Amino acid sequence: MTEIAAGVLGSLLAKATASVYPKVPAVQLRALEFIGANEPINLTRLTEELGTIASSASRVCDRLQAAGLLDRRPATADRREVELVLTSDGASLLDRLRAARRAGLAEVLERMSTQGRGALLRGLREFTSAVATPAQSIRQQDTA
């Protein structure tokens, strides 16, 4: 049952992603989301997050920058380093993606019982805590 639910959730999120323009490949979208949540960041940090090598992460950034979704600028602390930040178009794309995801999830949640939604919320909080790093857990508790 868990595998079926994960597949359905994946399909729901993929449908929301497909509805957002411009279309952005999964690795680029993952990079955008990470940068947006942690900006400004440097290429080393993005490379670690993507689990790739620096040249591959740099190519992802090249494509995002060419699409007008990402900017590179000299770091404020060390001008030899480059910071990665979203452009207004990049932030807008992520906003539209989040809205599409929320709408898709809301449609499903409306068909669930109040008790079912409550149980799901409790389960998702516990799930998030189980996979989150200690710093992420603190941030998530602050926003809950």
ZILIN-V941461 format. One record per pair of residues at least 6 apart in sequence whose C-alpha atoms are under 8 Angstrom apart, sorted by the first residue. I is the first residue (numbers start at 1). GAP is how many residues later the second one is. D is the distance in whole Angstrom. If there is no record, write none. Layout:
i/gap/d
I/GAP/D
I/GAP/D
//
This chain:
i/gap/d
12/89/8
12/92/7
12/93/8
13/88/6
13/91/8
16/81/7
16/84/5
16/85/5
16/88/7
17/6/8
17/80/6
17/83/7
17/84/8
19/81/7
20/73/7
20/76/7
20/77/6
20/80/8
21/72/7
22/71/8
27/23/8
27/33/8
28/32/6
28/33/8
28/36/7
30/20/8
31/15/7
31/19/7
31/29/8
32/38/8
32/54/7
32/58/7
32/62/8
33/61/7
34/12/8
34/15/8
35/6/7
35/11/7
35/49/7
35/50/7
35/51/7
36/49/7
36/50/6
36/55/7
39/45/7
39/46/6
39/47/8
40/43/6
40/44/5
40/45/5
41/42/5
41/43/5
41/44/7
42/39/7
42/40/6
42/41/5
42/42/6
43/11/7
43/14/7
43/15/7
43/39/7
43/40/7
43/41/7
44/10/7
46/11/7
47/6/6
47/7/6
47/10/6
50/7/7
61/9/7
64/6/5
65/6/6
65/7/8
68/19/7
68/21/7
68/22/7
69/17/6
69/18/5
69/19/7
69/20/5
69/21/4
69/22/8
70/14/7
70/15/6
70/16/4
70/17/5
70/20/6
71/13/6
71/14/5
71/15/6
71/16/6
72/10/6
72/11/6
72/12/5
72/13/6
73/9/5
73/10/5
73/11/7
73/12/8
74/6/7
74/7/6
74/8/5
74/9/6
75/6/5
75/7/5
75/8/5
109/8/7
128/9/8
129/8/6
//
